[in-house]
Amino acid sequence: MDIKLTTQDVWMSTLFFGVAGLILLLPLAFVYRPAAFQRSAASLTVASALFWGICATAAILLAWDFYYRYIYPAWSRWLAPFDALFYGLVGLGMWWLALRLPGSPVVWFVVLGGLEGVAEHIFGIYALHILEKVPWLSGIPPLPLIVFSFFEYIVYWSLTAWLGLALFKVSQALFTPSSP
């Protein structure tokens, strides 16, 4: 596979993810009420573990030769399922912090997820040296990738929040006694 990412590709992807993030987040801000969000610690933790555990495992297994082999040892790919535990805790921490910030907690949850994505990409760029090690990323300046990561993770954490809301609603339907 001989592809080369350009800065223009990154900016176009940023625009795409920005629009997709707005489409996912705007209705979520209206349907995921603060009272429900406050009672969603378990559902958002499980949603974070499920969504990110599956995504991380699929990414590592499907994109190993394309990306991850350049930065991780071969044995590390079998640790990918443990990302579920890590991201479950990240989701729980973001839920806790989102409740302590002014405004809509679900919007804060997703924005914190975008910032978490920025932190991951900064780590990848400056600690793992992905721009030097991954051939198809060489020549890309860091800034476009860092900006892209915010909007990329807005999409991912919005999907996680939608899943968390669905799990919350299902748990409410199953475990809330109905009045006769």
C-alpha positions in Angstrom: 0.0 0.0 0.0 1.7 3.1 -1.2 -0.3 6.1 -0.1 0.8 9.5 1.2 -1.4 11.7 3.3 -1.2 15.4 2.5 -1.9 18.4 4.7 -4.9 19.2 2.5 -6.2 15.7 3.1 -6.0 16.3 6.8 -7.8 19.6 6.6 -10.6 18.1 4.5 -11.0 15.3 6.9 -11.1 17.8 9.7 -14.0 19.6 8.0 -15.8 16.3 7.4 -15.4 15.2 11.1 -16.4 18.7 12.3 -19.7 18.6 10.4 -20.3 15.0 11.5 -19.5 15.9 15.1 -22.1 18.8 15.0 -24.7 16.5 13.4 -24.1 13.9 16.2 -23.7 16.4 19.1 -26.5 18.9 18.6 -29.5 16.5 19.0 -27.6 14.7 21.8 -27.4 18.0 23.7 -31.2 18.2 23.6 -32.2 14.6 24.3 -29.6 13.7 26.9 -31.0 15.7 29.8 -28.7 16.7 32.7 -30.8 14.7 35.2 -30.4 11.5 33.1 -26.7 12.3 32.5 -26.1 12.6 36.2 -27.5 9.1 36.7 -25.5 7.6 33.8 -22.2 6.8 35.5 -22.6 3.1 34.9 -24.1 3.3 31.4 -21.4 5.8 30.2 -18.6 3.7 31.7 -19.9 0.6 30.0 -20.5 2.5 26.7 -17.0 3.8 26.8 -15.5 0.4 27.5 -17.6 -1.2 24.7 -17.1 1.4 22.1 -13.4 2.0 22.6 -12.6 -1.6 23.4 -14.1 -2.7 20.1 -12.7 0.2 18.1 -9.2 -0.1 19.6 -9.1 -3.9 19.0 -10.4 -3.6 15.5 -8.0 -0.8 14.7 -5.0 -2.7 16.0 -5.9 -5.9 14.3 -7.0 -4.4 11.0 -4.5 -1.6 10.6 -1.4 -3.3 12.2 0.6 -3.5 8.9 -0.6 -0.1 7.8 0.1 1.9 11.0 0.7 0.3 14.4 3.6 -1.9 13.4 5.7 1.2 12.9 5.3 2.3 16.5 4.6 -0.7 18.7 6.2 -4.1 19.2 4.4 -7.1 17.7 3.4 -8.6 21.0 1.5 -5.4 22.0 -1.3 -6.0 19.5 -2.7 -8.7 21.8 -3.1 -6.1 24.6 -5.7 -4.2 22.5 -8.7 -5.6 24.3 -7.4 -4.1 27.6 -8.2 -0.7 26.0 -11.8 -1.4 27.1 -10.7 -1.1 30.8 -8.7 2.0 30.1 -11.4 3.8 28.2 -14.1 2.7 30.6 -12.1 4.5 33.3 -11.6 7.5 31.0 -15.3 7.7 30.3 -16.1 7.5 34.0 -13.6 10.3 34.7 -15.0 12.5 31.9 -18.6 11.9 33.2 -17.5 13.0 36.7 -15.7 16.1 35.4 -18.5 17.0 33.0 -20.9 17.2 35.9 -18.7 19.8 37.6 -18.6 22.2 34.7 -21.2 24.8 33.9 -23.7 24.1 31.1 -24.7 20.9 29.4 -22.8 17.9 31.0 -23.1 15.8 27.8 -21.6 18.6 25.7 -18.8 18.8 28.2 -18.4 15.1 28.1 -17.9 15.1 24.4 -15.7 18.2 24.4 -13.5 16.6 27.1 -13.4 13.6 24.7 -12.1 15.9 21.9 -9.4 17.1 24.3 -8.5 13.6 25.2 -8.0 12.9 21.5 -5.7 15.9 21.3 -3.7 14.6 24.2 -3.4 11.1 22.5 -2.3 12.6 19.3 0.2 14.9 20.9 1.6 11.8 22.7 1.7 10.0 19.3 3.5 12.8 17.6 6.0 13.8 20.2 6.5 10.6 22.3 5.9 7.9 19.7 7.2 10.0 16.8 4.5 8.8 14.4 5.3 11.6 11.9 8.8 10.2 11.5 8.0 6.4 11.8 4.8 5.9 9.8 5.7 6.4 6.1 2.3 7.7 5.0 2.4 10.4 7.7 5.9 11.7 6.9 6.0 15.3 5.9 2.7 16.2 7.6 3.1 19.1 10.1 1.8 18.4 13.6 -0.8 21.2 13.8 -3.3 19.8 11.2 -3.2 16.4 12.9 -3.7 17.9 16.3 -6.7 20.0 15.2 -8.1 17.0 13.3 -7.9 14.8 16.4 -10.2 17.1 18.3 -13.0 16.8 15.8 -12.3 13.1 15.2 -12.7 12.4 18.8 -15.8 14.6 19.1 -17.4 12.1 16.7 -16.2 9.1 18.6 -17.2 10.4 22.0 -20.6 11.6 20.6 -21.2 8.0 19.5 -20.1 6.8 22.9 -22.5 9.2 24.6 -25.4 8.0 22.3 -24.6 4.4 23.2 -24.5 5.5 26.9 -27.9 7.1 26.6 -29.3 4.0 24.9 -27.9 1.8 27.7 -29.3 4.2 30.3 -32.7 4.1 28.7 -32.7 0.3 28.4 -31.6 -0.1 32.1 -34.4 2.3 33.1 -36.9 0.3 31.2 -35.7 -3.0 32.6 -35.0 -2.1 36.2 -37.5 0.7 37.0 -40.6 -0.7 38.5 -43.8 0.3 36.6 -46.7 1.5 38.5 -50.0 -0.5 38.2 
